[in-house]
Amino acid sequence: MLDVRRLRLLRDLARLGTIAAVAEAHTYTPSAVSQQLAALQREAGVALLERAGRRVTLTATGKVLVGHTEVVLAALEAADAALAAARGGLSGTVRIGAYPSAVRTLLLPALVALARDHPALDLMVTELDPVAVPDALRERRLDVALVHDYDIVPVESDPALDSTPLLDETVFLALPAGTAPDAVGDPLHSVRDADWIVGSPGTLCHSVALHACELAGFRPNVRHHADDFAAMLALVAAGQGVGLVPQLAAGQPPTGIRLAPLTIRRRTRVAYRQGAGAHPAVAACVVALRAAATDSPANRRPARDGDPAEH
């Protein structure tokens, strides 16, 4: 019988690429990881690994086994969910991850509802960028997390994770109140010569801003980088440039902001490990987050040109 813990190491080697990275993810030494993978290869009775220069890579059989490993791990998650449901009642620790704007608008009301309806749950929140969520879920540092992508920059699904849709929101072009976007067509056309405020290079927000401008036929002149939407809006209100902001973060813009709706959509999902969707605690989190999403700023019209917030 193949050892599940060793199978997980093989899966992570396929994902991370090096023994050192796997060791770091599991807080093992590289030597310990190598020994466990060698033991797995002996159990399998066939070559799973091969040398490629100074690195170790998976053979074709090893890659096939990784695919089966995902199925095995999902089945174990489903078994754990079935046992939790059979025990009845909701208790234990639930580790929840969320991106910053969702913590304030979606997660807080969900936490209040969960604490009220399921007081035996021990809720622990971690704020993190959605790009870090898959690793945190796979490595069991999180149980539930909010992730998002944009329709113009979709994120490839992760075979180790499952998710359920939560929110679909408009993305706005934020401009200083004295700037008039085009009345007809894409508002981005009117700011092709403006200074831009975008996320840090390597972030999804940075990619979305650049791609949106490219689709509009120009390359933005990036003046500032800001990963917090409140900071971005403050810079826009101060006349430092323009930027893109999703509706969830634009519910109460500062004075001096004009918001022009775009056709771009940001899509938020609740993510968890494959097989864990039926776990009572995970299901309770999904229910609470859906209720919070229904009442979120993304389902209310943010202030736009001519509203009291714009002077």
Rosetta silent file (secondary structure, phi, psi, omega in degrees, C-alpha in Angstrom):
SEQUENCE: MLDVRRLRLLRDLARLGTIAAVAEAHTYTPSAVSQQLAALQREAGVALLERAGRRVTLTATGKVLVGHTEVVLAALEAADAALAAARGGLSGTVRIGAYPSAVRTLLLPALVALARDHPALDLMVTELDPVAVPDALRERRLDVALVHDYDIVPVESDPALDSTPLLDETVFLALPAGTAPDAVGDPLHSVRDADWIVGSPGTLCHSVALHACELAGFRPNVRHHADDFAAMLALVAAGQGVGLVPQLAAGQPPTGIRLAPLTIRRRTRVAYRQGAGAHPAVAACVVALRAAATDSPANRRPARDGDPAEH
SCORE:     score description
SCORE:     0.000 S_00000001
   1 L     0.000  132.223 -179.781    0.000    0.000    0.000 S_00000001
   2 L   -74.656  140.432 -178.958    1.354    3.417   -0.967 S_00000001
   3 L   -80.069  125.342 -175.909    1.908    5.894    1.865 S_00000001
   4 H   -64.363  -38.046  179.989   -0.385    8.937    1.538 S_00000001
   5 H   -63.990  -38.120  177.005    2.113   11.296    3.158 S_00000001
   6 H   -70.216  -36.373  176.049    4.754   10.279    0.634 S_00000001
   7 H   -61.662  -37.661  178.680    2.262   10.675   -2.188 S_00000001
   8 H   -64.629  -37.778  177.288    1.630   14.220   -1.023 S_00000001
   9 H   -64.373  -39.939  178.110    5.377   14.922   -1.216 S_00000001
  10 H   -64.439  -43.591  177.386    5.453   13.593   -4.786 S_00000001
  11 H   -58.274  -42.543 -177.893    2.474   15.774   -5.692 S_00000001
  12 H   -72.851  -28.493  174.036    4.217   18.808   -4.233 S_00000001
  13 H   -66.058  -39.692  177.055    7.435   18.035   -6.082 S_00000001
  14 H   -63.246  -33.860 -177.371    5.450   18.100   -9.326 S_00000001
  15 H   -82.655  -42.159 -172.314    3.977   21.448   -8.293 S_00000001
  16 H   -93.701  -25.861  171.677    6.995   23.176   -6.742 S_00000001
  17 L    95.654  -24.588 -178.092    9.744   21.768   -8.922 S_00000001
  18 L  -137.338  152.946  175.634   12.556   21.171   -6.420 S_00000001
  19 H   -60.424  -40.494 -178.455   13.281   19.031   -3.374 S_00000001
  20 H   -61.856  -41.679  179.716   14.305   22.176   -1.480 S_00000001
  21 H   -66.340  -39.181  177.141   10.955   23.865   -2.154 S_00000001
  22 H   -64.078  -42.539  179.455    9.045   20.776   -1.006 S_00000001
  23 H   -60.894  -43.134  179.968   11.164   20.619    2.146 S_00000001
  24 H   -64.975  -40.701 -178.916   10.450   24.259    2.913 S_00000001
  25 H   -63.896  -31.786 -176.150    6.700   23.823    2.362 S_00000001
  26 H  -105.521    4.652 -176.444    6.579   20.896    4.798 S_00000001
  27 L    54.372   40.693  172.682    9.244   22.159    7.240 S_00000001
  28 L  -106.220  172.292  168.287   11.367   19.070    6.520 S_00000001
  29 L   -87.472  152.028  175.979   15.012   18.880    5.576 S_00000001
  30 H   -55.079  -36.583  179.020   15.772   18.229    1.888 S_00000001
  31 H   -62.341  -41.136 -179.908   17.435   14.983    2.957 S_00000001
  32 H   -65.081  -40.609  178.594   14.254   13.822    4.700 S_00000001
  33 H   -63.519  -44.652  179.541   12.149   14.592    1.609 S_00000001
  34 H   -60.099  -41.056  179.977   14.594   12.699   -0.613 S_00000001
  35 H   -64.967  -41.335 -179.505   14.476    9.690    1.711 S_00000001
  36 H   -68.341  -37.582  177.862   10.662    9.664    1.754 S_00000001
  37 H   -69.600  -36.209  175.591   10.452    9.918   -2.034 S_00000001
  38 H   -64.246  -39.707  177.531   12.977    7.100   -2.395 S_00000001
  39 H   -64.676  -38.881  177.662   10.846    4.966   -0.051 S_00000001
  40 H   -63.095  -40.677  179.813    7.758    5.766   -2.150 S_00000001
  41 H   -64.098  -38.136  176.536    9.605    4.676   -5.290 S_00000001
  42 H   -65.644  -40.374  177.914   10.505    1.368   -3.611 S_00000001
  43 H   -62.057  -40.206 -177.422    6.852    0.896   -2.608 S_00000001
  44 H   -72.015  -30.668 -179.649    5.727    1.571   -6.167 S_00000001
  45 L    74.272   18.545  179.723    8.283   -0.818   -7.654 S_00000001
  46 L  -151.712  153.726 -177.599    8.792    1.428  -10.665 S_00000001
  47 L   -66.979  125.608  176.713   10.804    4.565  -11.383 S_00000001
  48 L  -108.986  -22.609 -175.205    8.943    7.703  -10.351 S_00000001
  49 E  -128.121  153.543  175.612   11.883   10.133  -10.409 S_00000001
  50 E  -148.247  155.695  179.607   14.800   10.820  -12.700 S_00000001
  51 E   -82.583  137.734  173.285   17.763   13.163  -12.761 S_00000001
  52 E  -131.877   87.916 -172.620   17.734   16.191  -15.073 S_00000001
  53 L    71.233 -124.233  179.359   21.092   17.835  -14.517 S_00000001
  54 L   -93.530   -0.528 -177.059   21.229   18.789  -10.853 S_00000001
  55 E  -106.563  160.686  174.861   17.458   18.545  -10.426 S_00000001
  56 E  -107.044  128.875  178.366   15.087   15.665   -9.838 S_00000001
  57 E  -123.418  168.002 -179.581   12.038   15.449  -12.100 S_00000001
  58 E   -87.266  141.077  171.669    9.100   13.090  -12.382 S_00000001
  59 L   -75.294  174.035  176.995    9.001   10.263  -14.892 S_00000001
  60 H   -59.353  -39.351  177.944    5.881    9.736  -17.007 S_00000001
  61 H   -66.413  -39.366  177.546    4.739    7.156  -14.445 S_00000001
  62 H   -60.266  -40.431  179.193    5.387    9.608  -11.627 S_00000001
  63 H   -66.248  -37.721  176.153    3.180   12.190  -13.328 S_00000001
  64 H   -63.155  -41.680 -179.610    0.409    9.617  -13.708 S_00000001
  65 H   -64.858  -34.775  176.574    0.691    8.785  -10.017 S_00000001
  66 H   -60.862  -40.916  177.013    0.374   12.488   -9.133 S_00000001
  67 H   -60.482  -41.794  176.649   -2.960   12.562  -10.948 S_00000001
  68 H   -67.896  -32.799  179.096   -4.158    9.613   -8.894 S_00000001
  69 H   -60.733  -41.514  178.194   -2.827   11.308   -5.759 S_00000001
  70 H   -59.323  -39.658  179.101   -5.177   14.263   -6.287 S_00000001
  71 H   -66.128  -43.118 -179.759   -8.087   11.806   -6.434 S_00000001
  72 H   -62.471  -46.445 -178.660   -6.907   10.021   -3.273 S_00000001
  73 H   -64.845  -37.655  176.912   -6.512   13.259   -1.318 S_00000001
  74 H   -65.239  -38.525  178.621   -9.957   14.458   -2.427 S_00000001
  75 H   -65.801  -37.528  176.863  -11.469   11.151   -1.312 S_00000001
  76 H   -66.097  -39.079  175.897   -9.835   11.520    2.104 S_00000001
  77 H   -62.654  -41.591  179.400  -11.238   15.047    2.413 S_00000001
  78 H   -65.393  -38.090  177.699  -14.699   13.715    1.508 S_00000001
  79 H   -64.724  -42.133  177.551  -14.356   10.947    4.095 S_00000001
  80 H   -62.502  -38.970  178.311  -13.394   13.490    6.754 S_00000001
  81 H   -64.943  -40.076  178.993  -16.407   15.603    5.759 S_00000001
  82 H   -64.814  -40.791  178.686  -18.723   12.590    6.087 S_00000001
  83 H   -66.098  -40.718  178.497  -17.382   11.779    9.545 S_00000001
  84 H   -62.294  -40.150  178.510  -17.785   15.398   10.673 S_00000001
  85 H   -66.393  -36.776 -179.916  -21.387   15.362    9.484 S_00000001
  86 H   -68.754  -32.697  179.625  -22.041   12.082   11.315 S_00000001
  87 H   -68.334  -29.203  179.223  -20.659   13.475   14.570 S_00000001
  88 L    76.336  151.837 -178.458  -23.190   16.304   14.427 S_00000001
  89 L    74.034  154.047  179.682  -22.777   19.861   15.644 S_00000001
  90 L  -111.425  122.347  178.761  -20.142   22.296   14.451 S_00000001
  91 L  -152.336  170.950  179.040  -16.960   22.656   16.472 S_00000001
  92 E    98.462  179.274 -176.426  -13.229   22.942   16.020 S_00000001
  93 E   -89.665  134.526  173.565  -10.941   25.397   14.288 S_00000001
  94 E  -123.308  119.426 -178.226  -11.754   26.860   10.878 S_00000001
  95 E  -100.038  119.133 -172.350   -8.964   28.860    9.224 S_00000001
  96 E  -115.667  132.744  176.875  -10.295   31.400    6.761 S_00000001
  97 E  -113.755  145.665 -179.923   -8.289   33.423    4.253 S_00000001
  98 E  -155.832  150.902  175.523   -9.414   36.550    2.423 S_00000001
  99 L   -78.311  158.118 -167.743   -8.014   39.418    0.378 S_00000001
 100 H   -53.215  -49.216 -176.256   -8.016   42.862    2.072 S_00000001
 101 H   -67.047  -26.405  178.274  -11.146   44.463    0.571 S_00000001
 102 H   -76.997  -29.163  178.008  -13.136   41.289    1.268 S_00000001
 103 H   -58.554  -45.471 -176.371  -12.063   41.201    4.922 S_00000001
 104 H   -73.118  -37.106 -168.737  -13.788   44.524    5.552 S_00000001
 105 H  -102.900  -32.310 -177.601  -16.890   44.010    3.428 S_00000001
 106 H  -108.130  -44.256 -171.001  -17.629   40.279    3.225 S_00000001
 107 H   -74.711  -39.245 -177.936  -15.770   38.476    5.956 S_00000001
 108 H   -58.399  -51.878  177.991  -16.657   40.624    8.974 S_00000001
 109 H   -64.175  -31.595  177.509  -20.448   40.144    8.700 S_00000001
 110 H   -66.395  -40.525  178.206  -19.901   36.461    7.912 S_00000001
 111 H   -62.603  -41.135  178.548  -17.791   36.057   11.065 S_00000001
 112 H   -61.039  -45.431 -179.213  -20.493   37.694   13.166 S_00000001
 113 H   -65.463  -41.477  179.552  -23.127   35.338   11.745 S_00000001
 114 H   -65.700  -40.849  178.581  -20.943   32.255   12.218 S_00000001
 115 H   -64.666  -35.390  179.225  -20.129   33.176   15.820 S_00000001
 116 H   -72.107  -46.189 -173.470  -23.820   33.681   16.530 S_00000001
 117 H   -85.463  -24.861 -176.677  -25.105   30.521   14.836 S_00000001
 118 L  -137.186   69.910 -172.905  -22.176   28.185   15.591 S_00000001
 119 L   -63.410  -17.397 -179.439  -20.497   29.370   18.804 S_00000001
 120 L   -81.974   -8.257  176.639  -18.391   26.198   19.134 S_00000001
 121 E   -77.080  136.366  175.850  -16.448   27.047   15.977 S_00000001
 122 E  -102.832  102.755 -172.793  -13.040   28.595   16.565 S_00000001
 123 E   -92.872  129.019  179.208  -12.630   31.018   13.647 S_00000001
 124 E  -126.774  125.803 -174.568   -9.158   32.180   12.623 S_00000001
 125 E  -109.489  138.132  173.261   -8.701   34.773    9.846 S_00000001
 126 E  -127.501  127.393  174.988   -5.636   35.405    7.696 S_00000001
 127 E   -89.137  126.558 -179.349   -5.439   38.309    5.256 S_00000001
 128 L  -157.454  159.841  178.346   -3.501   37.350    2.126 S_00000001
 129 L   -70.270  141.880 -179.408   -3.310   37.909   -1.593 S_00000001
 130 H   -55.694  -27.561 -179.925   -5.430   35.474   -3.641 S_00000001
 131 H   -65.963  -21.037 -179.887   -2.317   34.226   -5.451 S_00000001
 132 H   -89.628   -7.238 -173.885   -1.131   32.747   -2.132 S_00000001
 133 H   -66.798  -48.031 -176.770   -4.398   30.927   -1.434 S_00000001
 134 H   -54.473  -45.565  178.714   -3.871   27.679   -3.399 S_00000001
 135 H   -62.426  -42.420 -178.026   -0.639   26.858   -1.574 S_00000001
 136 H   -64.641  -35.911  177.981   -2.166   27.746    1.801 S_00000001
 137 H   -72.749  -46.020  179.958   -5.154   25.462    1.186 S_00000001
 138 H   -60.537  -39.289 -177.483   -3.084   22.562   -0.139 S_00000001
 139 L   -85.136    5.572  174.425   -0.685   22.822    2.793 S_00000001
 140 L    65.608   24.234  171.575   -3.666   22.917    5.203 S_00000001
 141 L   -82.042  -18.649  174.213   -2.768   26.349    6.554 S_00000001
 142 L  -131.618  154.930  175.012   -6.283   27.397    5.488 S_00000001
 143 L  -109.116  -33.978 -179.177   -9.586   25.529    5.296 S_00000001
 144 E  -140.105  145.108  179.076  -11.668   28.101    3.401 S_00000001
 145 E  -154.806  153.300  174.471  -10.578   31.137    1.421 S_00000001
 146 E   -95.455  128.566  177.226  -11.853   33.866   -0.857 S_00000001
 147 E  -127.243  159.782  176.057  -10.211   34.056   -4.261 S_00000001
 148 E  -146.909  161.250  168.146  -10.919   36.178   -7.301 S_00000001
 149 E  -145.648 -178.112 -179.174  -10.035   36.681  -10.913 S_00000001
 150 E  -123.170  148.110 -177.393  -11.123   38.994  -13.730 S_00000001
 151 L   -62.078  -28.222  179.625  -12.904   38.074  -16.926 S_00000001
 152 L   -86.247  -13.260  176.068  -10.108   39.654  -19.000 S_00000001
 153 E  -137.300   72.167 -178.425   -7.386   37.836  -16.993 S_00000001
 154 L   -67.742  148.995  178.791   -8.891   34.493  -15.926 S_00000001
 155 L  -101.463  132.141 -179.482   -6.976   32.319  -13.470 S_00000001
 156 L   -65.688  137.258 -178.642   -6.469   28.658  -14.335 S_00000001
 157 L   -67.752  149.848 -179.038   -8.277   26.315  -11.957 S_00000001
 158 L   -99.047  125.947 -176.961   -6.208   24.281   -9.496 S_00000001
 159 L   -64.226  -18.264 -179.388   -6.830   20.503   -9.595 S_00000001
 160 L   -86.624   -8.789 -172.773   -6.391   20.254   -5.812 S_00000001
 161 E  -121.363  156.670  171.727   -9.123   22.788   -5.072 S_00000001
 162 E  -127.520  164.828 -178.439  -12.834   23.228   -5.544 S_00000001
 163 E  -158.345  165.557  176.794  -14.864   26.418   -5.246 S_00000001
 164 E  -132.943  138.923 -177.932  -18.309   27.919   -5.404 S_00000001
 165 E   -62.510  143.056 -179.619  -19.246   31.292   -6.975 S_00000001
 166 E  -123.691  -46.703 -171.185  -19.838   34.106   -4.518 S_00000001
 167 E  -152.126  139.475  174.643  -19.820   37.510   -6.184 S_00000001
 168 E  -127.788  116.300 -171.068  -19.610   39.035   -9.650 S_00000001
 169 E  -128.416  156.154  177.375  -18.904   42.755   -9.586 S_00000001
 170 E   -74.925  145.568  170.991  -18.305   45.691  -11.887 S_00000001
 171 E  -104.194  136.247 -177.096  -14.848   47.227  -12.230 S_00000001
 172 E  -111.873  149.843  166.022  -14.720   51.036  -12.372 S_00000001
 173 E   -88.356  119.253  179.106  -12.314   53.538  -13.806 S_00000001
 174 E   -96.204  124.914 -178.777  -11.558   55.955  -10.957 S_00000001
 175 E  -129.053  156.276  169.753  -10.781   59.509  -12.086 S_00000001
 176 E   -59.553  147.058 -172.944  -10.382   62.885  -10.382 S_00000001
 177 L   -57.243  -27.820 -178.936  -13.776   64.608  -10.265 S_00000001
 178 L   -82.482   -0.518 -178.952  -12.733   67.238  -12.809 S_00000001
 179 L   -97.128  129.971 -178.016  -11.904   64.636  -15.465 S_00000001
 180 L  -104.766  115.553  175.394  -14.648   63.773  -17.926 S_00000001
 181 L   -72.523  163.288  177.753  -14.584   60.280  -19.454 S_00000001
 182 L   -57.151  135.590  179.242  -15.900   59.748  -22.960 S_00000001
 183 L   -73.756  -24.465 -178.011  -19.675   59.857  -23.005 S_00000001
 184 L  -123.066  138.371  177.319  -19.734   57.206  -25.739 S_00000001
 185 L    85.245 -161.288 -175.821  -17.713   54.003  -25.888 S_00000001
 186 L   -75.541  121.950  178.315  -15.022   52.747  -23.549 S_00000001
 187 H   -58.514  -22.833 -179.452  -14.136   55.334  -20.833 S_00000001
 188 H   -63.160  -25.990 -179.315  -10.536   54.070  -20.996 S_00000001
 189 H   -61.880  -28.857 -176.060  -10.095   55.806  -24.348 S_00000001
 190 H   -80.978   -9.254 -176.914  -10.296   59.197  -22.634 S_00000001
 191 H  -119.911   23.826 -179.338   -7.398   58.461  -20.236 S_00000001
 192 L   -63.721  -25.803  179.948   -4.851   57.044  -22.641 S_00000001
 193 L  -102.350    5.176 -177.597   -2.546   60.004  -21.891 S_00000001
 194 L   -80.918  160.792  168.068   -3.210   60.121  -18.129 S_00000001
 195 E   -75.178  147.576 -176.296   -0.879   59.027  -15.341 S_00000001
 196 E  -120.518  149.428  173.977   -1.886   55.661  -13.895 S_00000001
 197 E  -116.633  116.859 -175.761   -1.935   54.117  -10.425 S_00000001
 198 E  -131.333  170.812  177.074   -1.668   50.328  -10.587 S_00000001
 199 L   -70.874  171.302  179.832   -0.807   47.413   -8.323 S_00000001
 200 L   -65.835  146.024  176.091    2.732   46.189   -7.774 S_00000001
 201 L   -54.030  137.166 -178.485    4.329   44.219  -10.621 S_00000001
 202 L    97.902  -14.921  178.244    3.530   40.534  -10.279 S_00000001
 203 L   -89.106  158.480  178.154    0.091   41.087   -8.739 S_00000001
 204 H   -64.008  -38.717 -179.874   -3.159   40.253  -10.488 S_00000001
 205 H   -61.646  -37.647  176.947   -4.313   43.879  -10.179 S_00000001
 206 H   -63.448  -46.026 -179.784   -1.195   45.024  -12.030 S_00000001
 207 H   -62.932  -40.830 -178.661   -1.828   42.522  -14.829 S_00000001
 208 H   -64.296  -44.976 -178.798   -5.484   43.507  -15.111 S_00000001
 209 H   -61.753  -45.914 -179.543   -4.727   47.235  -15.399 S_00000001
 210 H   -65.361  -41.185 -178.592   -2.111   46.720  -18.089 S_00000001
 211 H   -69.028  -38.051  177.679   -4.248   44.275  -20.036 S_00000001
 212 H   -60.706  -41.930  178.743   -7.315   46.531  -19.858 S_00000001
 213 H   -67.890  -39.409  178.015   -5.296   49.378  -21.323 S_00000001
 214 H   -62.692  -39.616  177.293   -3.842   47.129  -24.014 S_00000001
 215 H   -64.772  -28.631  178.143   -7.357   46.050  -25.007 S_00000001
 216 L   -84.991   -2.366  173.219   -8.236   49.757  -25.284 S_00000001
 217 L    96.699   18.189  178.275   -5.288   50.243  -27.627 S_00000001
 218 L  -149.795  165.650  175.179   -2.604   51.885  -25.480 S_00000001
 219 L  -106.935  126.047 -173.542    0.084   51.231  -22.887 S_00000001
 220 L   -70.947  147.759  172.615   -0.488   53.106  -19.612 S_00000001
 221 E   -88.632   97.332 -174.660    1.976   55.612  -18.214 S_00000001
 222 E   -80.588  120.242  179.924    2.385   54.115  -14.716 S_00000001
 223 E  -104.279  -38.259 -177.145    3.255   56.778  -12.151 S_00000001
 224 E  -131.321  153.039  171.803    2.384   55.114   -8.833 S_00000001
 225 E  -117.522  129.410  178.335    2.027   51.581   -7.489 S_00000001
 226 L  -146.772  125.628 -179.499   -0.559   50.903   -4.769 S_00000001
 227 L   -95.009  -12.379  177.534   -1.879   47.508   -3.699 S_00000001
 228 L   -99.669  125.420 -176.151   -4.502   48.878   -1.318 S_00000001
 229 H   -65.318  -31.425  177.052   -7.582   50.225   -3.096 S_00000001
 230 H   -63.922  -40.618  176.991   -8.172   52.843   -0.398 S_00000001
 231 H   -66.146  -39.347  178.498   -4.661   54.185   -1.047 S_00000001
 232 H   -61.887  -45.965 -179.372   -5.292   54.113   -4.786 S_00000001
 233 H   -65.176  -36.230  177.689   -8.530   56.081   -4.437 S_00000001
 234 H   -64.179  -39.399  177.632   -6.814   58.610   -2.171 S_00000001
 235 H   -66.633  -39.460  177.177   -4.145   59.138   -4.818 S_00000001
 236 H   -63.550  -45.283 -179.382   -6.797   59.551   -7.497 S_00000001
 237 H   -61.965  -28.105  179.332   -8.692   62.085   -5.361 S_00000001
 238 L   -85.080    5.199  177.628   -5.430   64.016   -4.956 S_00000001
 239 L    78.777   21.393 -175.575   -5.102   64.283   -8.723 S_00000001
 240 L   -88.798   -2.580  179.531   -2.174   61.864   -8.936 S_00000001
 241 L   149.201 -167.205  179.102   -3.632   59.745  -11.717 S_00000001
 242 E  -123.767  163.721 -179.967   -6.362   57.263  -12.587 S_00000001
 243 E  -161.803  172.938  177.960   -6.841   53.610  -11.692 S_00000001
 244 E  -104.417  136.514 -178.957   -9.129   50.602  -11.756 S_00000001
 245 E  -141.158  131.839  177.573  -11.135   49.645   -8.698 S_00000001
 246 E   -75.231  158.620 -173.571  -13.706   46.836   -8.222 S_00000001
 247 H   -61.309  -32.492 -178.946  -17.120   47.686   -6.878 S_00000001
 248 H   -61.642  -29.632 -179.058  -16.506   45.960   -3.548 S_00000001
 249 H   -98.361    1.853 -174.978  -13.771   48.492   -2.799 S_00000001
 250 L  -115.789   18.049 -176.280  -15.629   51.488   -4.274 S_00000001
 251 L   -64.544  -36.629 -179.834  -18.723   51.577   -2.084 S_00000001
 252 L  -132.132   74.961 -177.873  -17.730   54.791   -0.280 S_00000001
 253 L   -68.440  153.368  179.006  -15.189   56.643   -2.429 S_00000001
 254 L   -69.676  164.315  176.091  -13.490   59.740   -1.008 S_00000001
 255 L   -58.407  139.594  177.187  -14.518   63.232   -2.016 S_00000001
 256 L    93.226   14.760 -179.175  -13.242   64.231   -5.426 S_00000001
 257 E  -111.177  137.993  169.973  -13.625   60.852   -7.150 S_00000001
 258 E  -115.800  133.642 -179.430  -15.554   60.088  -10.298 S_00000001
 259 E  -115.318  121.342  178.686  -16.311   56.430  -11.065 S_00000001
 260 E  -111.163  118.969 -177.370  -16.985   55.332  -14.624 S_00000001
 261 E   -67.523  141.189  176.231  -18.256   51.739  -14.993 S_00000001
 262 E  -111.433  172.154  176.982  -16.373   49.447  -17.362 S_00000001
 263 E   -83.494   -5.816 -179.527  -17.402   46.182  -18.963 S_00000001
 264 E   -71.536  140.862  179.379  -14.701   44.376  -16.951 S_00000001
 265 E  -122.996  140.027  170.546  -15.931   42.059  -14.195 S_00000001
 266 E  -104.595  134.556 -174.143  -14.182   40.759  -11.075 S_00000001
 267 E  -119.835  120.781 -179.221  -15.364   37.335   -9.938 S_00000001
 268 E  -105.226  139.164  178.935  -15.004   36.143   -6.353 S_00000001
 269 E  -131.339  155.884  171.481  -15.303   32.502   -5.295 S_00000001
 270 E   -95.480  121.044 -175.412  -15.129   30.588   -2.018 S_00000001
 271 E  -110.394  150.726  177.988  -12.340   28.001   -2.346 S_00000001
 272 E  -159.980  170.167 -178.536  -11.563   24.861   -0.358 S_00000001
 273 E   -68.179  147.110  176.269   -9.810   21.547   -0.894 S_00000001
 274 L   -54.046  130.768  179.143  -11.348   19.033   -3.289 S_00000001
 275 L    93.818  -12.675 -175.733  -13.760   16.839   -1.356 S_00000001
 276 L   -91.807   -3.394 -174.692  -14.200   19.290    1.531 S_00000001
 277 L   -61.319  -28.397 -179.223  -17.291   21.045    0.207 S_00000001
 278 L   -88.758   -0.634  177.796  -19.645   18.801    2.185 S_00000001
 279 L   -65.380  130.753 -175.756  -17.819   19.371    5.480 S_00000001
 280 H   -54.663  -38.680 -179.460  -20.343   21.042    7.822 S_00000001
 281 H   -69.072  -41.237  177.547  -17.936   23.805    8.838 S_00000001
 282 H   -64.343  -44.785  179.518  -17.014   24.580    5.226 S_00000001
 283 H   -61.704  -38.884  178.549  -20.669   24.548    4.204 S_00000001
 284 H   -64.589  -38.967  177.531  -21.542   26.896    7.082 S_00000001
 285 H   -64.032  -41.258  178.947  -18.824   29.323    5.950 S_00000001
 286 H   -62.131  -43.926  179.449  -20.177   29.291    2.399 S_00000001
 287 H   -61.647  -45.203 -178.768  -23.701   30.039    3.632 S_00000001
 288 H   -66.063  -39.268  179.971  -22.505   32.920    5.816 S_00000001
 289 H   -69.607  -36.425  176.934  -20.361   34.389    3.045 S_00000001
 290 H   -63.904  -41.551  178.144  -23.205   34.192    0.539 S_00000001
 291 H   -63.524  -40.501  178.452  -25.457   36.086    2.934 S_00000001
 292 H   -65.993  -37.615  179.501  -22.747   38.711    3.412 S_00000001
 293 H   -64.586  -36.048  179.201  -22.266   39.003   -0.346 S_00000001
 294 H   -61.559  -35.067 -178.321  -25.975   39.684   -0.810 S_00000001
 295 L   -98.367    9.376 -173.362  -25.696   42.705    1.511 S_00000001
 296 L   -77.296  162.240  176.083  -22.244   43.800    0.307 S_00000001
 297 H   -57.247  -24.090  179.982  -21.350   47.172   -1.288 S_00000001
 298 H   -69.256  -13.959  175.571  -20.959   45.309   -4.595 S_00000001
 299 H  -103.581   12.048  174.118  -24.751   44.941   -4.659 S_00000001
 300 L  -126.548  147.446 -177.262  -25.263   48.669   -4.068 S_00000001
 301 L   -73.042  122.319  175.909  -24.454   51.467   -6.504 S_00000001
 302 L   -72.442  161.936  179.191  -21.289   53.329   -5.492 S_00000001
 303 L   -63.072  137.094  179.231  -21.181   57.117   -5.644 S_00000001
 304 L  -127.958 -171.298 -178.357  -20.537   58.455   -9.147 S_00000001
 305 L   -55.096  127.715  179.337  -20.268   61.810  -10.851 S_00000001
 306 L    96.194  -12.371  177.303  -22.827   64.176   -9.442 S_00000001
 307 L   -76.848  163.495 -176.597  -23.385   62.289   -6.211 S_00000001
 308 L   -57.655  -27.776 -176.964  -22.878   64.048   -2.864 S_00000001
 309 L   -72.211  -11.853 -175.332  -19.443   62.462   -2.364 S_00000001
 310 L  -109.539  114.588 -179.716  -18.069   64.280   -5.398 S_00000001
 311 L  -126.752    0.000    0.000  -17.380   67.982   -5.020 S_00000001
